[in-house]
Amino acid sequence: MNPGWTIVLVVGTATVALKAAGPLVLGGHQLPAGVLGATRLLAPALLAALVITQAVAGPDGLVVDARSLGLAAAVVALLLRAPMLVVIVGAAATTALARLIL
C-alpha cells in the first residue's frame, strides 16, 4: 500500500475514534462552560492558521506575492462587512489580477 493512503486511513480512523469517544466518555453530560467555549473557538483558529500558512508560507520563509494581496483584499472586504460571496470573489479576482500583472 502507498504511504499516502496509509496516512489517509490512519487519520480517518483516528478522526472516527475521536468523534466516537466524546459521547462514550461524556455519557449524556454537558461539557463545562469553559471547555465548551474553547472547543467552539478551535475550528476557526485552525482554519485561520491554515489560511495564513497557505497565503504567506514559502520554501524559505515568508513570501509576499499574489496570494498575500488576495488575502489582504479578503480582510478589507470582511472589515467592510461584505457578504461572504463578495469576499471570496474579491479575493480571487485580486489574486488573479496580481498574478496577471506580476
C-alpha distances in whole Angstrom, upper triangle without the diagonal:
4,6,8,7,7,10,11,11,13,15,16,16,19,21,21,22,25,26,27,28,31,33,32,34,37,38,40,41,41,40,43,44,43,39,39,41,38,35,37,37,33,32,34,34,30,30,33,31,29,31,33,30,29,33,34,31,31,29,32,33,35,36,39,38,38,35,38,41,39,38,42,43,41,43,46,45,44,47,49,48,47,45,41,41,43,41,38,40,42,39,37,41,42,38,38,42,41,39,41,44,42
4,5,5,6,9,10,11,13,15,15,17,19,20,21,23,25,26,27,29,31,33,33,34,37,38,40,41,41,40,42,43,42,38,38,39,37,34,35,35,31,30,32,32,28,28,31,29,26,28,30,27,26,29,30,28,27,25,29,30,32,32,35,34,34,32,34,37,35,35,39,40,38,40,43,42,42,45,47,45,44,42,38,38,41,39,35,37,39,36,34,37,38,35,35,39,38,35,38,40,38
4,5,5,6,9,10,11,12,14,15,16,18,20,21,22,24,26,27,29,32,31,32,35,36,38,39,39,37,40,41,39,36,36,37,34,31,33,32,29,27,30,29,25,26,28,26,23,26,28,24,24,27,28,25,25,23,26,27,29,30,33,33,33,30,33,36,34,33,37,38,36,38,41,41,40,43,45,44,43,41,37,37,40,37,34,36,38,35,33,37,37,34,35,38,37,34,37,40,37
4,5,5,6,9,10,11,12,14,15,17,19,20,21,23,24,26,28,30,30,31,34,35,37,38,37,36,38,39,37,34,34,35,32,29,30,30,26,25,27,26,23,23,25,23,20,23,25,22,21,24,25,23,23,21,25,26,27,28,30,30,30,27,30,32,31,30,34,35,33,34,38,37,36,39,42,40,39,37,34,34,36,34,31,33,34,31,30,33,34,30,31,35,34,31,34,37,35
4,5,5,6,9,10,10,12,14,15,16,18,20,21,22,24,26,28,28,30,32,33,35,36,36,35,37,38,37,34,33,35,32,29,30,30,27,25,27,27,24,24,27,25,22,25,27,24,23,27,28,26,26,25,28,29,30,31,33,33,32,30,32,35,33,32,36,36,34,36,39,39,37,41,43,41,40,38,34,34,37,35,31,34,36,33,31,35,36,32,33,37,36,34,36,39,37
4,5,5,6,9,10,11,12,14,15,16,18,20,21,22,25,27,27,28,30,32,34,35,35,33,36,37,36,32,33,34,31,28,30,30,26,25,28,27,24,24,27,25,23,26,28,25,24,28,29,27,27,26,29,29,31,32,35,34,34,31,34,37,35,34,37,38,36,37,41,40,39,42,44,43,42,40,36,36,39,37,34,36,38,35,34,37,38,35,36,39,38,36,39,42,40
4,5,5,6,8,10,10,12,14,15,16,18,20,21,23,26,26,26,29,31,32,33,33,31,33,34,33,29,30,31,28,25,27,27,23,22,24,24,20,21,24,22,19,22,24,21,21,25,26,23,24,23,26,26,28,29,31,31,32,28,30,33,32,30,34,35,33,34,38,37,36,38,41,39,39,37,33,34,36,34,31,33,35,32,31,35,35,32,33,37,36,34,37,39,37
4,6,5,6,8,10,10,12,14,15,16,18,20,22,24,24,26,28,29,31,32,31,30,33,33,32,29,28,30,27,24,25,26,22,20,23,23,19,20,23,21,19,21,24,21,21,24,26,24,25,24,27,27,28,29,31,31,31,28,30,33,30,29,33,34,31,33,36,35,34,37,39,37,36,34,31,31,34,32,29,31,33,30,29,33,34,31,32,35,35,33,36,38,37
4,6,5,6,8,10,11,12,14,15,16,18,21,22,22,24,26,27,29,31,31,29,32,34,33,29,29,30,28,25,26,27,23,22,25,25,22,22,26,24,22,25,27,25,24,28,30,27,28,28,31,31,32,33,35,35,35,31,33,36,34,33,36,37,34,36,39,38,37,40,42,40,39,37,33,34,37,35,32,34,36,34,33,36,37,34,35,39,38,37,39,42,40
4,5,5,6,9,10,10,12,14,15,16,19,21,21,22,24,26,28,29,29,27,30,32,30,27,27,29,26,23,25,25,22,21,24,24,20,22,25,23,21,24,26,24,24,28,29,27,28,27,30,30,31,32,35,35,35,32,33,36,34,33,36,37,35,35,39,39,37,39,42,40,40,38,34,35,37,35,33,35,37,34,34,37,38,35,36,40,39,37,41,43,41
4,5,5,6,9,10,10,12,14,15,17,20,20,21,23,25,26,27,27,25,28,29,28,24,24,25,23,20,22,22,18,17,20,20,17,18,21,19,18,21,23,21,21,25,26,24,26,25,28,27,28,30,32,32,32,29,30,33,31,29,33,34,31,32,36,35,33,36,38,36,36,34,30,31,34,32,29,32,34,31,31,34,35,32,34,37,36,35,38,40,39
4,5,5,6,9,10,11,12,14,16,18,19,20,22,23,25,26,26,25,28,29,28,24,24,26,24,20,22,22,19,18,21,21,18,19,22,21,19,22,25,23,23,26,28,26,28,28,31,30,31,32,34,34,33,30,32,34,32,30,34,35,32,33,36,35,33,36,38,36,36,33,30,31,33,31,29,32,34,31,31,34,35,33,34,38,37,36,39,41,40
4,5,5,6,9,10,11,12,15,17,16,18,20,22,23,25,25,24,27,29,28,24,24,26,24,21,23,24,21,20,23,23,20,21,25,24,22,25,28,26,26,29,31,29,31,31,34,33,34,35,37,37,37,33,35,38,35,33,37,38,35,36,39,38,36,39,41,39,39,36,33,34,37,35,32,35,38,35,34,38,39,37,38,41,41,39,42,45,43
4,5,5,6,9,10,10,13,15,15,16,18,20,22,23,23,21,24,26,25,21,21,23,21,18,20,21,18,17,21,21,18,20,23,21,20,24,26,24,24,28,30,28,30,30,32,31,32,33,36,36,36,32,33,36,34,32,35,37,34,34,38,37,35,37,40,37,37,35,32,33,36,34,32,35,37,34,34,38,38,36,38,41,40,39,42,44,43
4,5,5,6,9,10,11,14,15,16,17,19,20,21,21,20,23,24,23,20,19,21,19,16,17,19,15,14,18,18,16,17,20,20,18,21,24,23,23,26,28,27,29,29,32,31,31,32,34,35,34,30,32,34,32,30,33,34,31,31,35,34,32,34,37,34,34,32,29,30,33,31,29,32,34,31,31,35,36,34,35,39,38,37,40,43,41
4,6,5,6,9,10,12,13,14,16,17,19,20,20,20,23,25,25,21,20,22,21,17,19,21,18,17,21,21,19,20,24,23,22,25,27,26,26,30,32,30,32,33,36,34,35,36,38,38,37,34,35,37,35,33,36,37,33,34,38,36,34,37,39,36,36,34,30,32,35,33,31,34,36,34,34,37,38,36,38,41,41,40,43,45,44
4,5,5,6,9,11,10,12,14,16,18,19,20,19,22,24,24,20,20,22,21,17,20,21,18,18,22,22,20,22,25,24,23,27,29,28,28,32,33,32,34,34,37,35,36,37,39,40,39,36,37,40,37,35,38,39,36,36,40,39,36,39,41,38,39,36,33,35,38,36,34,37,39,37,37,40,41,39,41,44,44,43,46,48,47
4,5,5,7,10,10,10,12,14,16,17,17,16,19,20,20,16,16,19,17,14,16,18,15,15,19,19,17,19,22,22,21,24,26,25,26,29,31,30,32,33,35,33,34,35,37,38,38,34,35,37,35,32,35,37,33,33,37,36,33,36,38,36,36,34,31,33,36,33,32,35,37,35,35,39,39,37,39,42,42,41,44,46,45
4,6,6,8,9,11,12,13,14,15,15,15,18,20,20,16,15,18,17,13,15,17,15,14,18,19,17,19,22,22,22,24,27,26,27,30,32,31,33,34,37,35,35,36,38,38,38,34,35,37,35,32,35,36,32,33,36,35,32,34,37,34,34,32,29,31,34,32,30,34,36,34,34,38,38,37,39,42,42,41,44,46,45
4,6,6,7,9,11,11,13,15,16,15,19,21,22,18,17,20,20,16,18,21,18,18,22,23,21,23,26,26,25,28,31,30,31,34,35,34,37,38,40,38,38,40,42,42,41,38,39,41,38,36,39,40,36,36,40,39,36,38,40,37,38,35,32,34,37,35,34,37,39,37,38,41,42,40,42,45,45,45,48,50,49
4,6,5,6,8,10,12,13,14,14,17,19,20,16,16,19,18,15,18,20,18,18,22,22,21,23,26,26,26,29,31,30,31,34,36,35,37,38,40,38,38,40,42,43,42,38,39,42,39,37,39,40,37,37,40,39,36,38,41,38,39,37,34,36,39,37,36,39,41,39,39,43,43,42,44,47,46,46,49,51,50
4,5,5,6,8,9,10,11,10,13,16,16,13,12,16,15,12,15,17,16,16,20,21,20,22,25,25,25,28,30,29,31,33,35,34,37,38,40,38,38,40,41,42,41,38,38,40,38,35,38,39,35,35,38,37,34,36,38,36,36,34,32,34,37,35,34,38,39,37,38,42,42,41,43,46,45,45,48,50,49
4,6,5,6,7,9,10,11,15,17,18,15,14,18,18,15,17,20,19,19,23,24,23,25,28,28,28,31,33,33,34,36,38,38,40,42,43,41,41,43,44,45,44,40,41,43,41,38,40,41,38,37,40,39,36,38,40,37,38,36,33,35,38,37,36,39,41,39,40,44,44,43,45,48,48,48,51,53,52
4,6,5,8,10,12,13,16,19,20,17,17,21,20,18,20,23,21,22,25,26,25,27,30,30,30,33,35,35,36,38,40,39,42,43,45,43,43,45,46,47,47,43,43,46,43,41,43,44,41,40,44,42,39,41,44,41,41,39,37,39,42,40,39,42,44,42,43,47,47,46,48,51,51,50,53,55,54
4,6,9,9,11,11,14,17,18,15,15,19,18,16,19,21,20,21,25,25,24,27,29,29,30,32,34,34,35,38,39,38,41,42,44,42,42,44,45,47,46,42,43,45,43,40,43,44,40,40,43,42,39,41,43,40,41,39,37,39,42,40,39,43,44,42,43,47,47,46,48,51,50,50,53,55,54
4,6,5,7,8,11,14,16,13,13,17,17,15,17,20,19,21,24,24,24,26,29,29,30,32,34,34,36,38,40,39,42,43,45,42,42,44,46,47,46,43,43,45,43,40,42,43,39,39,42,41,37,39,41,38,40,38,36,38,41,39,38,42,43,42,43,46,47,46,48,51,50,50,53,55,54
4,6,9,11,14,17,19,16,16,20,20,18,20,23,22,23,27,28,27,29,32,32,33,35,37,37,39,41,43,42,45,46,48,46,46,48,49,50,49,45,45,48,45,42,45,46,42,41,44,43,40,42,44,41,42,40,37,40,43,41,41,44,46,44,45,48,49,48,50,53,53,53,56,58,57
4,7,10,13,15,18,16,14,18,19,17,19,22,22,23,26,27,27,29,31,32,33,35,37,37,38,41,43,42,45,47,49,46,46,47,48,49,48,45,45,47,44,41,44,44,40,40,43,41,38,40,42,38,40,37,36,38,41,39,39,42,44,43,44,47,48,47,49,52,52,52,55,57,56
4,7,9,12,15,13,12,16,17,16,17,20,21,22,25,26,26,28,30,31,32,34,36,37,38,40,42,42,45,46,48,45,45,47,47,49,48,44,44,46,44,41,43,43,40,39,42,41,37,38,41,37,39,37,35,38,41,39,39,43,44,43,44,47,48,47,49,52,52,52,55,57,56
4,6,9,11,10,9,12,14,13,14,17,18,19,22,23,24,25,27,28,30,32,33,34,36,37,39,39,43,44,46,43,42,44,45,46,45,42,41,43,41,38,39,40,37,36,38,37,34,35,37,34,36,34,32,35,38,36,36,40,41,40,41,44,45,44,47,49,49,49,52,54,53
4,6,8,6,6,9,11,10,12,14,15,17,19,20,21,23,25,25,27,29,30,31,33,35,36,36,40,41,42,40,39,41,42,43,43,39,39,41,39,35,37,38,35,33,36,36,32,33,35,33,34,33,31,34,37,35,35,38,39,38,39,43,43,42,45,47,47,47,50,52,51
4,6,5,6,9,10,11,12,15,16,18,20,20,22,24,25,26,28,30,31,32,34,35,37,37,40,42,43,40,39,41,42,44,43,40,39,41,39,36,37,38,35,33,36,36,32,33,35,33,35,34,32,35,37,35,36,39,40,39,40,44,43,43,46,48,47,48,51,52,51
4,6,5,6,9,10,11,13,14,17,18,19,21,23,23,25,27,28,29,30,33,34,35,36,39,41,42,39,38,40,40,42,41,38,37,39,37,33,35,36,32,31,33,33,29,29,32,29,32,31,30,33,35,33,33,37,38,36,38,41,41,41,44,46,45,46,49,50,49
4,5,5,6,9,10,11,13,16,17,16,19,21,21,22,25,26,27,28,30,32,32,33,36,38,39,36,35,37,38,39,39,36,35,37,35,32,33,34,31,29,32,32,28,28,31,29,31,31,29,33,34,32,33,36,37,35,37,40,40,39,42,44,43,44,48,48,47
4,5,5,6,9,10,11,14,15,15,17,19,20,21,23,25,26,26,29,30,31,31,35,36,37,34,34,36,37,38,38,35,34,36,34,31,32,34,31,29,32,32,28,29,32,29,32,31,29,32,34,31,32,36,36,34,36,39,39,38,41,43,42,43,47,48,46
4,5,5,6,9,10,12,14,15,16,18,19,21,22,24,25,26,28,30,31,32,35,37,38,35,34,36,37,38,38,34,33,35,33,30,31,32,29,28,30,30,26,27,30,27,29,28,26,30,31,29,30,33,34,32,34,38,37,37,40,42,41,42,45,46,45
4,5,5,7,9,11,12,13,15,17,17,19,21,22,23,25,27,28,29,30,33,36,36,33,32,34,34,36,35,32,31,33,31,27,29,30,26,25,27,27,23,24,27,24,27,26,24,28,29,27,28,31,32,30,32,35,35,35,38,40,39,40,43,44,43
4,5,5,6,10,11,10,12,15,15,16,18,20,21,22,24,26,27,27,30,32,33,30,29,31,32,33,33,30,29,31,29,26,27,29,26,24,27,27,23,24,27,25,27,26,25,28,30,27,27,31,31,29,31,35,34,33,36,39,37,38,42,43,41
4,5,5,8,10,10,11,13,15,16,17,19,21,22,23,25,27,27,30,32,33,30,29,31,32,33,33,29,29,31,29,26,28,29,26,24,28,27,24,25,28,25,27,26,24,27,29,26,26,30,31,29,30,34,33,33,36,38,37,38,41,42,41
4,6,7,8,9,11,12,14,15,17,18,20,21,23,24,26,27,30,32,34,31,29,31,31,32,32,28,27,29,27,24,26,27,23,22,25,24,21,22,25,22,24,22,20,24,26,23,23,27,28,26,28,31,31,31,33,36,35,36,39,40,40
4,6,6,6,9,10,11,12,14,16,17,18,20,21,23,24,27,29,30,27,26,28,28,29,29,25,24,26,25,21,23,24,21,19,22,22,18,20,23,20,22,22,19,23,24,22,22,26,26,24,26,29,29,28,31,34,33,34,37,38,37
4,6,5,6,9,10,11,12,14,16,16,18,20,21,22,25,27,28,25,24,26,27,28,28,24,24,26,24,21,23,25,21,20,24,24,20,22,25,23,24,23,21,24,25,22,22,26,27,24,26,29,29,28,31,33,32,33,36,37,36
4,5,5,6,9,10,11,12,14,15,17,18,20,21,24,26,28,25,24,25,26,27,26,22,22,24,22,19,21,23,19,19,22,22,18,21,23,21,22,21,18,20,22,20,19,23,24,22,23,27,26,25,28,31,30,30,33,35,34
4,5,5,6,9,10,10,12,14,15,16,18,19,23,25,27,24,22,23,23,24,24,20,20,21,19,16,18,19,16,15,18,18,15,17,20,18,19,18,15,18,20,17,17,21,21,19,21,24,24,23,26,28,27,28,31,32,32
4,5,5,6,9,10,11,12,14,15,17,17,21,23,24,21,20,21,22,23,23,20,19,21,20,16,18,20,17,16,19,19,16,18,21,20,21,21,18,21,22,19,19,23,23,20,22,25,24,23,27,29,27,28,32,32,31
4,5,5,6,9,10,10,12,14,16,16,19,21,23,20,19,21,21,23,23,19,19,21,20,16,19,21,18,17,21,21,18,20,23,22,23,22,19,21,23,20,19,22,23,20,21,25,24,23,26,28,27,27,31,32,30
4,5,5,6,9,10,11,12,14,15,18,21,23,20,19,19,20,21,20,16,16,19,16,14,16,18,15,14,18,18,16,18,21,19,19,19,15,18,19,16,15,19,19,17,18,21,21,20,22,25,24,24,28,29,28
4,5,5,6,8,10,10,12,14,17,20,21,18,16,17,17,18,18,15,14,16,15,11,14,15,13,12,16,16,14,15,19,18,18,18,15,18,19,15,15,18,18,15,17,20,19,18,21,24,22,23,26,27,26
4,6,5,6,9,10,11,11,15,17,18,15,14,16,17,18,18,15,14,17,16,13,15,18,15,14,18,19,17,19,22,21,22,22,19,21,22,18,18,21,21,17,19,22,21,19,23,25,23,23,27,28,26
4,6,5,6,8,10,10,14,16,18,15,14,15,16,17,17,13,14,17,15,12,15,17,15,15,19,19,18,20,23,22,22,21,18,20,21,17,16,19,20,16,17,21,20,18,20,23,22,21,25,26,25
4,5,5,6,9,10,13,16,18,15,13,14,14,14,14,10,10,13,11,9,12,14,11,12,15,16,15,17,20,19,19,19,15,17,18,14,13,16,16,12,14,17,16,14,17,20,18,19,22,23,22
4,5,5,6,8,11,15,16,13,10,11,12,13,13,10,9,12,11,8,11,14,12,12,15,16,15,17,20,20,20,21,18,20,20,16,15,18,17,14,15,18,17,15,18,20,18,19,22,23,21
4,6,6,5,9,12,13,10,9,10,12,13,14,11,11,14,14,11,14,17,15,15,19,20,19,21,24,24,24,24,21,22,22,19,18,20,20,16,17,20,19,16,19,21,19,19,23,24,21
4,6,6,8,11,14,12,10,10,11,12,12,8,9,13,12,10,13,15,14,15,18,19,19,21,23,23,23,23,19,20,21,17,15,18,18,14,14,17,16,13,16,19,17,16,20,21,19
4,6,9,12,14,12,9,8,8,9,9,5,6,9,9,7,10,12,12,12,15,17,17,18,21,21,21,21,18,19,19,15,14,16,15,12,12,15,13,11,14,16,14,14,17,18,16
4,7,10,11,8,5,5,6,8,10,7,6,10,11,9,11,14,14,14,17,19,19,20,23,24,23,24,22,22,22,18,18,19,18,14,15,18,15,13,16,18,15,15,19,19,16
4,7,8,6,5,6,9,10,12,10,10,14,14,13,15,18,18,18,21,22,22,24,26,27,27,27,24,25,25,22,20,22,21,18,18,21,18,16,18,20,17,17,21,21,18
4,5,5,6,6,9,10,13,11,12,15,16,15,17,20,20,21,23,25,25,27,29,30,29,30,27,28,27,24,22,24,23,19,19,22,20,16,19,20,17,16,20,20,17
4,6,8,9,12,13,16,15,15,19,20,19,21,24,24,24,27,29,29,30,33,34,33,34,30,31,31,28,26,27,27,23,23,25,23,20,22,23,20,19,22,23,19
4,7,8,12,14,17,16,16,19,21,20,21,24,25,25,27,30,30,31,33,34,34,35,32,33,32,29,28,29,28,25,25,27,24,21,23,25,21,20,24,24,20
4,6,10,13,16,14,14,17,19,17,19,22,22,22,24,27,27,27,30,31,31,32,30,31,30,27,26,27,26,23,23,25,23,20,23,24,21,20,24,23,20
4,7,10,13,12,10,14,15,14,15,18,19,18,21,23,23,24,27,28,28,29,27,28,27,24,23,25,23,19,20,22,20,17,20,21,18,18,21,21,18
4,6,10,9,8,11,13,13,14,17,18,18,20,22,23,23,26,27,27,28,26,26,25,22,21,22,21,17,18,20,17,14,17,18,14,14,18,17,14
4,7,7,6,8,11,10,11,14,15,15,17,19,20,21,23,25,24,26,24,24,23,20,19,20,18,15,16,17,14,12,15,15,11,12,16,15,12
4,5,5,7,9,10,11,13,15,16,17,19,20,21,23,25,24,25,23,23,21,19,18,18,16,13,13,14,11,9,11,12,8,8,12,11,9
4,5,5,6,9,10,11,12,14,15,17,18,20,21,23,21,22,20,20,18,16,15,15,13,10,10,10,8,5,8,8,5,6,9,9,8
4,5,5,6,9,10,11,12,14,15,16,18,20,21,20,20,18,18,17,14,13,13,12,9,9,11,9,6,9,11,8,9,12,13,12
4,5,5,6,9,10,10,12,14,15,16,18,20,19,20,18,19,17,14,14,15,13,10,11,13,10,8,12,12,10,11,14,14,13
4,5,5,6,9,10,11,12,14,15,17,18,17,19,17,18,16,13,13,13,11,8,10,10,7,6,10,10,7,10,13,12,11
4,5,5,6,9,10,11,12,14,15,17,15,16,14,14,12,10,9,10,8,4,6,8,5,5,8,9,8,10,13,13,13
4,5,5,6,9,10,10,12,14,15,14,16,13,14,13,10,10,11,10,6,9,11,9,8,12,13,12,13,16,17,16
4,5,5,6,9,10,11,12,14,14,16,15,16,14,10,12,13,10,8,11,12,9,10,13,13,12,15,17,17,16
4,5,5,6,9,10,11,12,11,13,12,13,10,8,9,10,7,5,9,9,7,9,12,12,11,14,16,16,17
4,5,5,6,9,10,10,9,11,9,10,9,5,7,9,7,5,9,10,9,10,13,14,14,16,18,19,19
4,5,5,6,9,10,10,12,11,13,12,8,10,13,10,9,12,14,12,13,17,17,16,19,21,21,21
4,5,5,6,9,9,12,12,14,11,9,12,13,10,10,13,14,12,14,17,17,16,19,21,21,21
4,5,5,6,5,8,9,10,8,6,9,10,8,9,12,13,12,14,17,17,17,20,21,22,22
4,5,5,6,8,8,11,9,7,10,12,11,11,14,15,14,16,19,20,20,22,24,25,25
4,5,8,11,12,14,12,10,13,15,13,13,17,18,16,18,21,21,21,24,26,26,26
4,6,9,11,13,11,10,14,15,12,14,17,17,16,19,21,21,22,25,26,26,27
4,7,9,11,10,9,13,14,13,14,17,18,18,20,22,23,23,26,27,28,29
4,6,8,6,6,10,11,10,12,15,15,15,18,20,20,21,24,25,26,27
4,6,5,6,9,10,11,12,14,15,16,18,20,21,22,24,26,27,28
4,5,5,6,9,10,11,12,14,15,16,18,20,21,23,24,26,27
4,5,5,6,8,10,11,12,14,15,16,18,20,21,22,24,25
4,6,5,6,8,10,10,12,14,15,16,18,20,21,22,24
4,6,5,6,9,10,10,12,14,15,16,18,20,21,22
4,5,5,6,8,10,11,12,14,15,16,18,20,21
4,5,5,6,8,10,10,12,14,15,16,18,20
4,5,5,6,9,10,10,12,14,15,16,18
4,6,5,6,9,10,11,12,14,15,16
4,5,5,6,9,10,11,12,14,15
4,5,5,6,8,10,10,12,14
4,5,5,6,9,10,11,12
4,5,5,6,9,10,10
4,5,5,6,9,10
4,5,5,6,8
4,5,5,6
4,5,5
4,6
4
